[in-house]
Amino acid sequence: MLRLIKPVTWFPPMWAYLCGVVSSGVSPSGQWFFVILGVVLAGPIVCGMSQAANDWCDRHVDAINEPDRPIPSGRIPGRWGLYIALAMTVLGLAVGYQLGPWGFGATILAVAAAWAYSAEPFRAKKSGIWGPGLCGLAYETLPWITGAAVVAAGAPTAQNILIAVLYGLGAHGIMTLNDFKAIEGDRQMGLRSLPVVLGADRAARVACWVMAIPQVVVIGLLFFWDKPFHALGVTVLLAVQVAAMRVLLRDPEGKTPWYQGVGILCYISGMMIAAVALRSIGG
């Protein structure tokens, strides 16, 4: 089962949800049930459902890229992959309902995004622009805003939404790098990911710019909001990412797994620094 839903993919939305909780400025004391429920919903349930749906809808491509996975390999036979994805969709909606209007509304959006990414007629993953963009917003922006809204029992501040959107846009670059592992299968099946359309070198450069520019904007906003120490913290982490990007660009296909372990850790660490800064901004 763990091999089916790839636990490593749980972490980004879980982390983003926690960033939202922190950035809300509201103490979670007395609300730990909703915090934990939201983390589980964002990770194992909705993210797991998204992975199962993608494995089913993209089983022919993944049979080339990741032939050891249960659904693409046929070890889960017939239409059982689809049934698993549908069952997890229902579970996700049921759990999301427990989080109130904001949590339930966000769950509906997350489920819709998961199916729109993988399934026809939308199948956003066919595009190297819309696919990673949808994933970035669904993995980072949506859970961040949800965490803030659930704990605060109301709409997040405008500053909170802005920072969440910026980090979601930057995640487009992270998702583009994730497509490097599937270049051959995507090319054979006609999926126009950026590594297929632009080639590995140019796609890696685009991904680096897309990851860096939103963080520069975040740094500027934190200075503007009189949070210089938090801005400097994000600046240091961005500088480490830039150094790692220089290594990545020497061999994009070979170094992408390494960068995903180094650069992305700095990216999400910057998210939490920004979330801490937001606790005393707005209101």
N, C-alpha and C positions, 0 to 999 in steps of 0.2 A: 504493500500500500504506500509506503514512504517513497518508493521508486516511482509510483504512479504520479504523485502530486509534488515531488521535488521540494522538500522543506526549505531549501535555500531561497526559493522565490517568496516565501512567506515574509521574510524579514523587512523588505522595503515598506510595504503598507503597514505592518505592525509598528515599525519605527516612526513612520509619518503620523500614525494615530497618536502615539505617545507624544510626539512633538506638538500636536494639536492640544492635547491635554495640558502640557506644560505651558504653552503659549497663551492659553485662555486666561491665565491670571487667577483662576479659581482653584481653591484647595480641593483636591479629590477626596478629602476626608469625608467618610460617610457615603462615598460614591464609588468605592473600589469595585463593587460588583459590576457597574457599568463600564469602568475602565478595563477590567479584565475581560468582560464579555466583548467589548469592542475590539480588543487586541486579538482575541480568538476568532472573532468574525472576520476581521481584516486579513488575518493570516491563513490558518488552516482551512477555514470554511470557504470564504469568497475567493481567495487566491488559489486554493486547492481546486475549487470548482472551475475557475478560469483555466487552470492547467489541464484539467480533465477535458473540458470543452475544446481546448486547442488541440490536445492530443487526438481527439476524435475527428474534428474537422480537418486536421492537417496530418492525418495518419500516413498518407502516401508520401508527403514530404519528409516527415520524421522517420519513416522507414529507411530513408537514405541518410539523414543527418544523425539520428540517434536510434539505431536499429535495436538497441537493447531495452528500450522502454516498453512497458507492458502492452499499451494499446497499439502503438505502431507495429510492434513485433508480431501481434496476433495472439500473444499469450492470454490476453483478455479477448475472447472470441466474439464474433457476431456483432450485435449492436449493444453489447453490455457497456462499452465505453460511453456511448450516448446516454444510456440509462443512469450510469454513475453521475455524469455531469448534470443531468436533469434532477436527480435526487438531491445533489448538493445544492443546486439552485433553490429548490424548495426549502431545504434546511436553512440556507443563508437568509432567505426572506423571513422565515419564521423567527430566527434569532434576531434579525435586524428590527423586527416589529417590537421586540422587548426594549429597544433603546429609545423609544418614543418617536415623534414625528420626524425629527432631524435624522436620527439614526436609520429609521425605516426608509425615508426618502433617499438617503445616501446609498443604502443597500440596493434599492431599485436601480439607481444610476450605475452602481458598480456591476451589478448583474447584467444590465443592458450593455455596458461597455465591454464586458467579457465576451458576450456572444457576438456583439458587433465586430469585435476584433477578429474573430475566427470564422464566423459562419456567413454563408451567403444569405441574402444578396449584398450585405454591406462588406464583409470580409476586409476590414481596414488594413489587415496585415499585407495585402497585396501591394500597398503603397509604402515606400520608404519615408514618406512624409507623414501621412495620416496614421499609420500603424504605430510607430514609436511615439507619436504625439499623444494618441489616445491612451497608450500604456502609461506614459509619464504622468499624465493628469490623473489617471485612475489609480496609479500606484502611490503617488506622492501628494498631489493636491487634494483629492477627494477625501482620503482618510485623515489628513491633517485638519481640514475644515470640519470634518465630522467629529473628531476628537474634541476640538474646541467647542463645538456647538452642543454636544451631548453633555459635557461637564458643566458648561455655563447655562444650559437649558434655554438657549436662545441663539440668535445670529452672532457669529464671530465679528470682531472689529474689522474695519476696512483694511487696516494694516496687516492683520492676520491673514486675510484672504489674499492680499497682494503678495506677501512673502510665500505663501503656500503655492500660488500660481507660478511664481518665478522658479521655485524649486521643481515644480512639475514640468515646466518648460525645459529646464536644464536636463531633466531626466530623459528627454528625447535623445540626447547624446548617449546616455547610458544604454538605452534600449537599442540604439544603432550598433553600439559595440557588441551587444548580445547577439545581433544578427550575423556576426562574423563566423560563428560556429556553424551556420546553416547556409553558407554561400553556395555550395555545390547543389544541395537539394533545392534551394530557392531558384537557382538558375534553371535547373531541369524542369521545375514545375511552373515556371513563368511568374514567380513572385518578384516584384520589383523593389526589393530592399535596396537601401543606399549602397551597401557593399557590392551588390550585383550591378546596379546602374552606374555608379561612379568608379567602381574599382576600389580595392582595399585601401590604397594610399589616400586618395581624395576623400573617401568616406570617413576615414579616421580623422583627417584634418577637420572636416565638417563637424564630426561628433565632439571634438575637443573645443571648438569655438562655441558650439551650442551649450556645452556644459559650463564653460567659463563665463560667458557674457551675463547670464542671469545672476551669477554669484557676484560679479562686479557691481551690478545694480543693487543687489542686497547690501553689499558693503557701503555703497553710497547712501542708501536709505538709512542704514543704522547710524552712520555719521550724522545725517540730517536730523534723525530723531534723538540726537544727543546720547548715543550709545557707543562712544569711541572704543572702549575696551572690547566690547563684543565685535565691533567692526574689525578691529585689529586681529582678533582671534580668527574670524572668517578669512581675513587676508592671509594670515600665515598658512592656513589650511589650503587656500587656493594656490599659494606659492608652491607648496609641496605637490599639489596636483599638476601644476605647470611643469615642474621638474620631471614628474612621472610621465607626463604627456610627451616630453622630448624623447624619453626611452621608447614609449609606445610607437611613435611615428617612425622609428628606425625599422621596425618590423611589425606592422599592425596585426597581421594574422597570428604571428608567433607570440607577441607580447600582450595581446588583449586579455588572456586569463590572468596574467600577472597584474595588469593595470586594474582589473576588476577587483583584485584583492587589496590594492594599495590606494589608488586614486579615489575609488568609490567610497572607501572607508572615510577618507578626508571629506568627501562631499557630504555624506550623511552626518558626520560630526559637526560640520558647519551648520547643517539644518538645526541641530539641537542647540547650538550656541545662539542662533537667531531666535529660536523658540523661547529660550530663557530671557533674551532681551525684550521680547514682546510682552512678557508678563506685566510690565509696568508701563506699556505704551497704549494709548487709546483708552477705550472703556466706554 
